[in-house]
């Protein structure tokens, strides 16, 4: 069997050959980019927060009273609640805050090494801030890679935000951004309170990572976040770390103890941290499911198209098949002929599909800020589509090889 015979045969069925090539090209281009986007979304969904997620849960509550309790009275109530939570047998530690990764309100602003007049350097990275106390490291399960944590005396316990924070702790990502050569611990940075410059703060520690409160804001280089020591009045999210395997018991016990400590308390929600992660990535998960469905449907359409066109060609060539069989061609020869024919068409489709895949990726980069397509996904897409084409053409080719010379000779 010569390749020239296959090419000559295809030249007489140019429309059908062109349709197969276009199907494979579009299928490969779309599947390669879709699988790449699925990979990016899965990375986003599974990215580490830096927390001991398996053992963390939160309690959100408020008090029913004649007026809003603020100032020193509220701080005293928060401290009493924390004492109750920390004394619970199945609780490792606890603290109160207004935000966590994927949960609560938060503030963000530029962090810079120097100021220009009364404004920060315009090139300074934007970073989200978390309010913590001296118990937060143990509660969250953060990994301190350099420096130290806040001392109890450094934690502000005031009504209203302090004018400045003398000391802060940053994530490794933010430290690398501000201090590419290292030596972040002990250095001074400028942060803002809204739009107001608050002066310098000394970096006293670096944690491995701590994800941003907004799930969609983490950059590819890692989350830019920092922690400030402030037991904030008005915070309503109790963060509790349970002992391993005792999450359910700790959730029941802490609720009961909080209600017993204050009958006017209304517990709004009690939820493991995994619920916050699940809710935060609802949209990326939906995107992944849609893309998987689109890829499956597209591959199915491509496979059925190849089967249909191959079957049509074979029905038009039954007489030709009979002549070849009568001249001594074996079943394997007929099978190899049609598989090779499909392989040739698939190869042409993959060449066109590779160029089209890069073109689609350029459009996605400009329109939706998607990362540049990794060439490995083009290879994976090519292999998948090529295998699909060979599998799809096998059944019609096998049926063609099963045609007896007498039946084929009678075909017109």
C-alpha positions in Angstrom: 0.0 0.0 0.0 1.5 3.3 -1.0 0.8 6.7 0.5 0.3 8.1 -3.0 -2.8 5.9 -3.4 -4.3 7.3 -0.2 -3.6 10.9 -1.3 -5.1 10.3 -4.7 -8.2 8.8 -3.1 -8.6 11.7 -0.7 -8.2 14.2 -3.6 -11.4 12.8 -5.1 -13.2 13.5 -1.7 -11.9 16.9 -1.0 -15.0 18.2 0.9 -15.2 15.3 3.2 -11.4 15.4 3.9 -11.6 19.1 4.5 -14.5 18.6 7.0 -12.5 16.0 9.0 -9.4 18.3 9.0 -11.5 21.3 10.2 -13.2 19.2 12.9 -9.9 18.0 14.3 -8.3 21.4 14.1 -11.1 23.2 15.9 -11.4 20.3 18.4 -7.8 20.4 19.3 -7.6 24.2 19.5 -10.6 24.4 21.9 -9.8 21.4 23.9 -6.1 22.5 24.5 -7.2 25.9 25.7 -10.1 24.5 27.8 -7.9 22.0 29.5 -5.4 24.7 30.2 -8.0 26.9 31.7 -9.3 24.0 33.8 -5.8 23.4 35.1 -5.5 27.1 36.1 -8.9 27.1 37.8 -8.1 23.9 39.7 -4.9 25.5 40.9 -6.9 28.5 42.1 -9.4 26.3 43.9 -6.8 24.2 45.6 -4.3 26.9 46.4 -3.1 26.8 50.0 -4.3 29.4 52.5 -1.6 28.8 55.1 -4.2 27.8 57.7 -4.9 24.5 59.5 -8.1 24.2 57.5 -9.0 20.7 58.6 -9.4 21.8 62.3 -10.7 25.4 61.9 -14.2 26.6 62.4 -15.8 30.0 62.9 -18.7 31.3 65.1 -20.5 34.6 64.1 -22.8 36.1 66.7 -24.3 39.4 68.0 -25.9 40.5 71.2 -29.5 41.5 71.7 -29.5 44.7 73.8 -31.1 48.0 74.2 -28.2 49.7 72.3 -25.0 48.8 70.6 -22.3 47.9 73.0 -19.0 49.6 72.0 -15.7 50.7 73.5 -14.2 49.2 76.6 -17.4 47.3 77.5 -17.4 45.5 74.2 -13.7 44.6 74.5 -14.4 43.2 77.9 -17.2 41.0 76.5 -15.0 39.8 73.7 -12.2 38.9 76.2 -14.7 37.0 78.3 -15.9 35.1 75.3 -12.4 34.2 74.4 -11.7 33.0 77.8 -14.7 30.7 77.6 -13.7 29.4 74.2 -10.1 28.8 75.1 -11.1 26.8 78.2 -13.2 24.4 76.2 -11.6 20.9 76.4 -11.7 20.2 72.6 -10.3 23.7 71.6 -6.7 24.3 71.0 -6.9 28.1 70.8 -9.2 30.9 69.6 -9.2 34.6 68.8 -11.7 37.2 67.4 -11.4 39.1 64.1 -13.3 40.7 61.4 -11.8 38.8 58.4 -10.2 35.5 57.4 -9.2 34.2 54.0 -12.4 34.0 51.9 -14.5 35.4 54.8 -15.5 38.7 56.3 -14.6 42.4 55.6 -11.1 43.5 54.9 -9.0 46.6 54.1 -6.2 46.8 51.5 -3.8 49.4 50.4 -0.2 50.0 49.2 2.8 48.9 51.2 6.1 50.7 50.2 9.7 51.1 51.3 9.6 54.8 51.0 7.1 57.7 50.7 7.1 60.6 48.3 5.8 63.7 50.2 2.6 62.5 51.8 1.8 59.7 49.3 3.2 56.2 48.9 5.4 55.1 46.0 3.1 54.6 43.0 4.8 51.3 42.3 4.1 49.9 45.7 2.2 46.5 45.8 -1.4 46.4 47.0 -1.7 44.3 50.1 -4.6 43.1 52.3 -4.5 43.4 56.1 -5.6 41.1 58.8 -6.3 42.0 62.5 -4.8 39.5 64.9 -3.7 39.1 68.4 -1.0 37.1 70.2 -3.1 33.9 70.0 -3.7 34.0 66.2 -0.5 32.2 65.3 -1.4 29.2 67.4 -5.1 29.4 66.4 -4.6 29.6 62.6 -1.7 27.2 62.4 0.4 29.6 60.4 4.0 28.7 59.7 6.4 31.4 60.9 9.5 31.1 58.7 11.5 34.1 60.0 11.4 36.5 62.9 8.8 36.3 65.7 5.1 36.7 66.5 3.4 39.6 68.3 3.9 39.9 72.0 0.7 40.4 74.1 1.8 44.0 75.0 2.0 44.9 71.3 -1.6 44.1 70.7 -3.7 47.2 70.6 -6.9 46.9 72.6 -8.7 50.1 71.9 -12.0 51.4 70.5 -11.1 52.6 67.1 -8.1 52.1 64.9 -4.7 53.2 66.2 -2.9 56.0 64.4 -0.2 53.6 63.4 1.1 50.1 64.0 4.7 50.1 65.1 5.2 46.4 64.2 3.6 44.2 61.5 4.1 40.7 60.1 4.1 40.0 56.3 3.8 37.0 54.1 6.7 35.5 52.3 5.2 36.7 49.0 5.0 40.3 50.1 8.5 40.1 51.7 10.0 38.9 48.4 8.2 41.6 46.5 9.4 44.4 48.8 12.8 42.9 49.6 14.0 40.8 46.7 17.5 40.5 48.3 16.1 39.4 51.7 16.6 41.1 55.0 12.9 41.9 55.4 12.8 41.3 59.2 13.9 44.4 61.0 13.2 46.7 58.0 10.6 49.5 57.9 7.8 49.9 55.5 5.0 52.4 54.9 1.4 51.4 55.1 -1.9 53.4 54.8 -5.1 53.7 56.8 -7.5 54.1 53.9 -6.0 57.1 52.0 -4.0 58.4 54.9 -0.3 57.7 55.4 0.2 56.3 58.9 4.0 56.4 59.0 6.5 53.5 59.2 6.0 50.0 60.6 8.8 47.5 61.4 8.5 44.0 60.0 9.1 41.6 62.9 8.2 38.3 61.2 7.4 36.5 58.0 4.8 33.8 57.6 4.9 31.2 54.8 1.6 32.2 53.3 -1.8 33.7 54.2 -4.3 33.9 51.5 -6.2 37.1 50.8 -9.8 37.6 52.1 -11.1 37.9 48.5 -10.7 34.6 46.7 -10.3 36.2 43.3 -7.5 38.6 44.2 -4.5 36.4 44.7 -1.9 36.9 42.1 0.2 34.2 40.5 3.2 35.2 42.6 1.3 34.6 45.8 -0.9 36.5 48.2 0.3 40.0 49.3 -1.0 40.2 52.9 0.2 41.5 56.2 -1.0 41.2 59.8 -1.4 44.0 62.4 -1.8 43.5 66.1 -5.2 44.9 67.0 -8.0 43.3 69.1 -10.6 45.2 67.2 -13.7 46.4 68.8 -16.7 45.4 66.7 -15.2 42.2 65.5 -17.7 39.4 65.4 -16.0 36.3 63.9 -14.6 34.0 66.5 -11.9 31.8 64.9 -11.5 28.5 66.8 -9.0 25.7 66.2 -10.2 22.3 67.4 -8.1 19.4 68.4 -7.6 16.9 65.5 -10.6 14.7 65.0 -12.7 16.7 67.5 -14.2 19.4 65.2 -17.9 18.3 65.7 -17.6 18.0 69.5 -15.8 21.4 69.7 -18.5 23.1 67.6 -21.2 21.8 70.0 -19.4 22.6 73.2 -18.4 26.1 72.2 -21.9 27.0 71.2 -23.3 25.7 74.4 -20.8 27.6 76.5 -21.2 30.9 74.7 -25.0 30.7 75.1 -24.6 29.9 78.8 -22.2 32.8 79.3 -24.7 35.3 77.9 -28.4 34.5 77.4 -28.8 37.6 75.1 -26.5 36.2 72.5 -27.7 35.2 69.1 -25.4 32.8 67.2 -25.7 33.7 63.5 -23.6 30.9 62.1 -21.3 28.1 63.1 -19.3 26.6 60.2 -16.1 24.8 59.5 -13.6 26.8 57.4 -14.1 24.3 54.6 -17.5 25.8 54.0 -16.0 29.2 53.4 -13.6 27.8 50.9 -16.4 26.0 49.1 -18.5 29.1 48.9 -15.6 31.3 47.8 -14.8 29.1 44.8 -18.3 28.5 43.6 -17.7 30.4 40.4 -14.4 28.8 39.5 -15.9 25.3 40.2 -18.9 26.2 37.9 -16.4 27.3 35.2 -14.5 24.0 35.5 -17.8 22.0 35.2 -18.9 24.0 32.2 -15.6 23.6 30.4 -15.5 19.8 31.1 -19.0 19.5 29.6 -18.0 21.6 26.6 -14.8 19.5 26.0 -16.8 16.2 26.4 -19.5 17.4 24.0 -16.9 18.7 21.4 -14.9 15.5 21.5 -18.1 13.5 21.1 -19.1 15.6 18.1 -15.7 15.2 16.6 -15.8 11.4 17.1 -19.2 11.0 15.6 -18.2 13.2 12.7 -15.2 11.0 11.9 -17.3 7.9 12.2 -20.0 9.3 9.9 -17.6 10.5 7.2 -15.5 7.4 7.3 -18.6 5.2 7.1 -19.8 7.3 4.1 -16.5 7.0 2.3 -16.5 3.2 2.8 -20.1 2.9 1.5 -18.9 4.7 -1.6 -15.9 2.4 -2.0 -17.4 -1.0 -1.5 -16.6 -1.9 -5.1 -13.0 -0.7 -4.8 -12.7 -2.8 -1.6 -14.0 -5.9 -3.3 -11.5 -5.5 -6.1 -8.7 -5.2 -3.6 -9.9 -8.3 -1.8 -10.3 -10.2 -5.0 -6.7 -9.3 -5.9 -5.4 -10.8 -2.7 -5.7 -8.0 -0.1 -6.2 -9.3 3.4 -8.5 -7.8 6.0 -5.5 -6.3 7.8 -4.5 -4.5 4.7 -7.9 -2.9 4.3 -7.9 -2.0 8.0 -4.4 -0.4 7.8 -5.4 1.5 4.7 -8.3 3.3 6.3 -6.4 3.9 9.6 -3.5 5.4 7.7 -5.9 7.5 5.7 -7.4 8.9 9.0 -4.0 9.3 10.5 -2.9 11.5 7.5 -6.1 13.7 7.9 -5.6 13.9 11.6 -1.9 15.0 11.2 -3.0 17.8 8.9 -5.7 18.8 11.3 -3.3 18.8 14.2 -0.9 21.1 12.4 -3.8 23.6 11.7 -5.1 23.0 15.2 -1.8 23.9 16.9 -1.7 27.3 15.1 -5.4 27.8 15.9 -4.8 26.9 19.6 -2.1 29.6 19.9 -4.4 32.1 18.2 -7.3 31.3 20.5 -4.9 31.7 23.5 -3.7 35.1 22.3 -7.4 36.2 22.1 -8.0 34.9 25.6 -4.9 36.7 27.0 -6.0 40.0 25.5 -9.7 39.6 26.4 -9.7 37.8 29.8 -6.1 38.1 31.0 -5.6 34.3 30.8 -2.0 33.1 31.1 0.0 32.1 28.0 -0.8 28.6 26.9 1.8 26.1 28.0 3.0 24.2 24.9 2.6 20.9 26.8 -1.1 21.3 26.7 -0.9 21.6 22.9 0.9 18.3 22.9 -1.6 16.7 25.2 -4.5 18.0 23.1 -2.8 16.7 20.0 -2.3 13.2 21.4 -5.9 13.1 22.7 -7.5 14.2 19.5 -5.2 11.9 17.4 -6.1 8.9 19.6 -9.8 9.9 19.4 -9.5 10.0 15.6 -7.9 6.6 15.3 -10.4 5.0 17.7 -13.3 6.6 15.9 -12.2 5.4 12.5 -11.4 1.9 13.7 -15.0 0.6 13.7 -15.9 1.7 10.2 -12.5 0.4 9.0 -13.0 -2.9 10.7 -16.4 -3.2 9.0 -14.8 -2.4 5.6 -12.2 -5.1 6.2 -15.0 -7.6 7.0 -16.7 -7.1 3.6 -16.4 -10.2 1.5 -15.1 -9.9 -2.1 -18.4 -11.3 -3.5 -20.5 -8.7 -1.6 -18.2 -5.9 -2.5 -18.1 -6.8 -6.2 -21.9 -6.6 -6.4 -21.8 -3.0 -5.0 -22.4 -0.1 -7.3 
